[in-house]
Amino acid sequence: MNDTLLIALYAFAGAAVAGLAGAAVLRLIRRRSLTASLAVVAAVGIVAMLAGTLAVAWAMFLNSHDLSVVTTVVAMAAVVSLATALLLGRWVVARSRELAVAARSFGDGGDFAAPDGPTTAELEHLSRELAATSARLAESRERERALETSRRELVAWISHDLRTPLAGLRAMSEALEDGVAADPDRYLRQIRTEVERLNDMVGDLFELSRIHAGTLPLSYARISLYDLIGDALAGADPLARQHGVRLVGGRIEPVPVEVDGKEMSRVLGNLLVNAIRRTPADGTVAIAAERTAEGVVLSVTDACGGIPAEDLPRVFDTGWRGTHARTPPAGAGLGLAIVRGIVEAHQGRATVRNIPGGCRFEVVLPAAAS
């Protein structure tokens, strides 16, 4: 075996011992500061070099003078390496602490703001992830506040809408019981009307609860929009006549869709009732259906005069009723929430926008396969 190979073997053996010792130390201090770990890594490199040199000198491949020179060089390199490692460690630790303080701010309900100044690629990536997480948390908190507001409004409206007819039912039943009702038949008709209204309200609440729980059963069938809209117009015609509103069904393409006929009829019925109640007498409510690049679009256009821009994002919220809708016939603010829930259960979407003189509700559904 030649001398070069022997020197390599002795050097490797000495360096390996130093490396193993360094690995053991790193394991012991793995929960300590990054500065200590960097100092150990720098020291391992220097000690490994020194151990390899001593092993070569012990094997008589290096004289005392050369050993002294190499040892001095290694010692000076050790000073510089350790100082550099300590400075780097302190800098990284300082940036980590700044990042931790910034992260704590959005955990307490604020927004994350990345610390100023240069940092390592890993910490920069972590900052971007924290910023994205902060944005998602802010959106979640906003949705939670909106849901809480909707819940409170729903409870308030339901309480009001239940209390009013119940008080009337109680008064009419007492009048009938005491025999003081001037027109018992009229009282009975009014009681039936109020009971039907309460039954509709309970039905809406049950439907909404199934939508929110994700348990709304859907029985898909291939249906022509022409037939679906025709049935909806026929069902809404008495209410339109009562309010003096014209119903117009134009531009209705006989496009097939794969939907639950019963639930989609409820969607169209809710949209038509909502439009009729908010359209003044002699106004027009139009319904249309057409195929577009997005799918099948159903639209209901009314003449309500438009919705305030600040209210548009809340139109489909549970329990929300515009300031102009604070009368019992307007319902409990569940109709449009049910519309959105049913449409989304069909993998579609419901939107609303203002047009001159009114607003247009649009339902986009996936087109049925040919």
Helices and strands as residue ranges (DSSP letters): H 3-28, H 34-58, H 64-107, H 121-178, H 184-213, E 221-224, H 225-243, E 246-252, E 256-259, H 261-278, E 284-292, E 295-301, G 312-314, G 323-325, G 328-330, H 335-345, E 349-355, E 358-365
